[in-house]
Amino acid sequence: MNTVRDNEVDKLKHQSNIGRLDDVSIHSWYRFVYAYSDRVITGLADEFGITQDDLILDPFNGTGTTTLAAKKLGIDAIGTDTSPASVLSARTKTNWDVDLDEFRKRRKELLDTLEPIFSQIGSGENKTLGDFSSSEEENEISLEKYDFTEPKKTPKGWLSEKPLKKMKVMKYHIEEMPDNDVTDLFKLAMIAILPEDVGNVRFGPEATRDRKQEGDKDVLLYFEQKLRQMEDDLEKVQQTTNKDDVVVGDVEIIRGDARQIGDQLREESTLLNSEKHEGEIDYLITSPPYPAEHDYTRNQRLELIWLNAADDNKDLQKIKKANIRSHTKNIYVADNEGEQVNIRENEHVDEIASKMEQYIIDEDISHGFGNYYPRVVEEYFAGMQHHFEQVYDIMSPGGKAAYVVGDSGSYWQFEIPTAKILKELAEERVGFVNAEIKLWRNMAATTADYDDVKENILVLSKPE
Ligand SMILES: C[S@@+](CC[C@H](N)C(=O)[O-])C[C@H]1O[C@@H](n2cnc3c(N)ncnc32)[C@H](O)[C@@H]1O
């Protein structure tokens, strides 16, 4: 880490990057409803005095906001997440050394292949026999090689018939490409348009079927637009970063469980173990899940299916089991992190879980997800304690960690002061010091379950 004076000079360096790389829209290549704004990162980078010598970690990196913002600021960063869709997103958004000529060549070939097939699918059932001239019939492309069945784990009604067929054709041809970074751009464009434009899905924030969107879609247009946006952005960043005085950060994206992140990064990370960073992260900026019934594997369901990561329940369970226990659909009989760390010895966790258990008895709740609310509370906080221990282990002395978390009132309106409990666990059980909770913003009501959720930033420091 730098001295205060060095920091001032280095801060100016990363600020000069901001203007130059600010007009690229890479964040929006693929987003999801739980993403935060990159202003969180630029704000905290200034407040903490993060420099281009430092290493940032986002252990719940999602679509990659932190790692992309860090790269733009010229700061090295590692991002991890359990979702293959998020890992692809973060990795693709931060890899700017892509061969654009190869990308353009492949794009042309792919669009030329898809265009006649899509128009055949699009017009397909609208045609009567009389509409076909004999020459048109001869020009028909055989669609035999494509499997048009709806993937098993597609929630009912999320894809209309024709868009489904088109997306399956697109998937087929993208899977024929070699496994490399140019292909990643096509894969990301494909999964991005699924929830944004192609599917009949609404996010509020939970994903639900939206009947108003049903019908055919101009899939080719959405796909083309997405690919064009990627090309424009990559052209801009490649031109900018070719200039001598622009430093961009190195980024590494790894699929992993934040509860074991220290051990995993020590083993696998090139950046952490580099000479520059000597096995230590300096800052952590992230927005972890909090107990609120958000099922990430449902909100990203179409993307995961199209990446072959959610073919059946076993696949889905694999992702859910790696996730922090923040909702009742990812609680398992064998879960016992709560017991392992005696989480009920924390007064607040015990009080909340006890109140819930009493409510279950009083209201005679014998089935349904409500039964699992106390277990979510226990397992969530225990999992986060394990995560804190792992972070502490790889953080440099004097390092800081910022967690953007919401308080939760989703569980029968029992308030769960997430940041406050996390602060206690981090200080009392792990060794972080000078913990502070700052109000980030008041989220507007998003579901009927909770009115007004406070989002806080919990800042933790490791002693010098
Ligand atoms: C609130 S989102 C993060 C959003 C991110 N800040 C962005 O801008 O896209 C939380 C993320 O944590 C991930 N996650 C949940 N449990 C995890 C775990 N145990 N380890 C790593 N990531 C996890 C989810 O897949 C999700 O992407």
The ligand as a Gaussian input file, in Angstrom:
#p B3LYP/6-31G(d) Opt

LIG

0 1
 C      -26.395000      -8.772000      -5.455000
 S      -25.618000      -9.795000      -6.625000
 C      -24.162000      -8.901000      -7.064000
 C      -24.409000      -7.905000      -8.155000
 C      -23.170000      -7.186000      -8.647000
 N      -22.740000      -6.145000      -7.739000
 C      -23.445000      -6.546000     -10.016000
 O      -23.328000      -5.333000     -10.152000
 O      -23.816000      -7.269000     -10.947000
 C      -25.037000     -11.099000      -5.671000
 C      -24.256000     -12.164000      -6.428000
 O      -23.746000     -13.110000      -5.490000
 C      -23.645000     -14.361000      -6.140000
 N      -23.473000     -15.360000      -5.082000
 C      -24.376000     -15.878000      -4.229000
 N      -23.789000     -16.711000      -3.369000
 C      -22.468000     -16.719000      -3.668000
 C      -21.336000     -17.359000      -3.109000
 N      -21.430000     -18.196000      -2.068000
 N      -20.135000     -17.109000      -3.650000
 C      -19.995000     -16.276000      -4.708000
 N      -21.040000     -15.643000      -5.279000
 C      -22.256000     -15.859000      -4.759000
 C      -24.899000     -14.439000      -6.971000
 O      -24.730000     -15.356000      -8.030000
 C      -25.039000     -12.985000      -7.441000
 O      -24.448000     -12.829000      -8.691000

